[in-house]
Structures are given as structure tokens and as C-alpha cells.
Amino acid sequence: MAENLERLKQRIPLLEYLQRHNWRPCRAGSQHEFVGLCPLHQETRPSFYVNAGKNLFYCHGCGRGGDLIRFVQLYLDLPFRQTVAHLEQELMPSPASRLLEQTAAFYRLQLHRHPEAARYLEHRKLHDPAVIEELGIGYAPGGNLRRHLATLDYSFEVMLDMGLISQQGRDTFCRRIIFPCHQQGRIVNLYGRSIGAAFPHRLLPRSKGGLFAWKSVSNFSTVILVEGLFDLAVLWQAGFRNTTCAIGTQLTPAHLAQLSDQPGRSVYIVFDQDDNQAGQKASRQLALRLKDFGVRSHVVQLPHGHDPNSYFVAGASAADFTACLQRASQP
């Protein structure tokens, strides 16, 4: 195990990895020392040091340091094993990426073959074929993925290791609407929303990637951030194409870096209006974090008990939602 980890770290130097993710270093004295702003927290004076010879980093501002794996673990907020899997996927993407692409393509074909999937989309008021196609939405009816992938020469062990099937050979995403999650042009995960009584949300045990659909949203100076992918899909359908999603309320340093990559950007946070105030609390906390990153944020209040999707299901129009944005408060 230790030998494999060392081999993984040697495939890409820490400095090169950081520069790939837009870290801008300056040389700091010796030939191997570099310094720049810390990617893990907001700061105005550089305190993040990288020793290119030792492949290690240390930040004098937040007191965190380590190797490539430790940095990615902190940057993406992942457990250790998922961090290793993410790095293996990023550095050696082809087999896993092809498998996820073929799985997503198979699920897209199933979407229009099963009336229960069409009924569920209609229940969520998602009906625009162009939006459904652009987001790559599919459906996992269950019972047929293993057979399909076997015809493409994927072994049971590979499907199991990826998390697509259980030990019993059943589809992990059985009876779920599927959204593929992309990063740098590749599918890196699948999100499944149950249409039945099973736990609503499911992701594969790997990084969910960056902000959803960020490639098409990143050019906007005003961004709408929502919790769920059906929230995003219905807002896109209503014309709010500047909407993105982190699949939940917890943003990683990588997500915050994406939101702060354009000076002067405004972010409208539209989380669920929960009875237990969880969404409202998460909105306020995130607004303060974004302020530390130099991003202007606005907390949007929807009618009690609603998220963006349910608001439109209840009959709201694009004009109603725009009025909510206009009433948003700043922290």
C-alpha cells in the first residue's frame, strides 16, 4: 500500500499539481522553495510554501501541511481513501472515465423507455427536452446494468470496485434519476435521485467534482447557487442559466475557489427553506465564508417550506423567482 502511494505521488509533482489548479507561486529564496497565497483559506499576504524538492507544502497562516495526498484531501474535503481514488482517477483517468461514460450513456437511453421515469420528471415539473439532454439526465431502472456492461467486457470486479453494483450484482442506482457529474470535460461521478421509498440521494464513493455545470456557468458575473440538481434543472428550464450546484450545502475550498475566480462576482444563495432552519443557517454561514473570499453574496428567502424546485412545482413563475432574488439580503 505504502509503495503504491509513493508511486502515485511521484507521478505528478505537488508544485505541478498546484499550478494546474491555478496556484501562482513566486520563488522564495532557495532553488526548490516557492510561496503564494494559500488555496485552503483566504489571505492577502502569501504564507503557503512549497518545497519542490521534497514534494511538501506548509502554510504558516492556517498551520496545515503535508504531501500531495494531504493537500487534495484538504482541498476537496475528502476522506483518505476517496482522496487516493480521486488522484488515481485524475492521473490515470481512462478506464474509470470510459466506464462512467458508458454507464451514463446507457442510463440516458433508459430514460424514455420507462414510464415511471417520465412520470417522476413531470411530477418535478422538468419537461424541457433540451435541458434534459444538455444535463445528460438518465434513469436506472435496475436489473440490467451488469448485463450491459458485461457485453462491453467489464468484469464483475471492476463494476463492484467502481460502486456501480452491489455484492449481489444489483444496480446501486436502482430506480433513480441519474445526473452525471463532470470535471475537466470528464464524468467523475454519478448522482442518483430515488423515485421510490429508498434514501433520496446517492453518489458513487469518489469525488463529486467541482460545481455542477461550472464550464457553462463560470462566465457569468452573477451566479445562483442551489442545493439540489432538480433545483438547478428547473431554474435552467425557466431561463436562469447562471445556476450552479454543489450537491448539498457544504462547499469545499475548491468550490470556493471556483466562485471567487472572477473579481466582482455576486452569488445568490438559494438553499431550502427547511422547518428546522438548516438551509437558512447554512446559507448565512456560506455567505460569511464567501465574504472572506472576496465574493459578494446575497441570501435569498423563498416562501416557507420551499426549495426552488418545489416553488415552481407549486406554480411559481420566472417573474416570481426574480422577485425573490431582488429581495435578497446581504450579510
Number of C-alpha atoms within 10 A of each C-alpha: 6 7 7 9 12 11 11 18 17 12 11 14 17 24 22 13 13 17 11 10 12 12 15 14 18 12 13 14 9 8 10 14 17 19 21 20 20 22 20 20 17 19 16 9 10 15 17 24 22 26 19 16 12 12 18 18 22 19 21 12 16 14 9 15 17 13 18 21 20 18 21 21 19 19 19 21 17 18 14 14 12 16 22 20 15 24 19 16 17 16 12 13 15 11 11 19 17 13 19 21 18 15 20 24 15 18 24 22 14 16 21 13 12 13 11 16 21 17 13 16 18 12 12 18 19 24 15 14 9 10 15 20 11 10 18 16 21 25 29 28 20 16 16 14 22 20 12 14 17 12 9 10 8 14 13 17 11 14 22 18 13 16 17 24 22 14 13 7 16 16 21 21 27 22 21 25 24 24 24 26 25 19 18 11 8 17 20 24 24 23 20 25 23 20 18 12 7 12 9 11 14 16 21 16 16 20 22 23 19 24 25 25 21 19 14 12 17 19 13 14 14 18 21 23 25 26 21 22 21 21 26 26 26 26 23 19 19 16 10 17 18 21 29 27 24 20 21 13 21 14 18 18 17 20 19 22 21 14 24 19 15 15 11 12 18 20 22 23 28 26 26 28 21 14 11 9 12 13 19 20 15 16 28 17 14 20 22 16 17 20 14 13 18 18 21 20 26 22 23 24 20 21 12 11 13 18 23 25 22 18 19 21 17 12 9 13 13 14 10 14 18 11 13 16 19 12 13 17 13 13 14
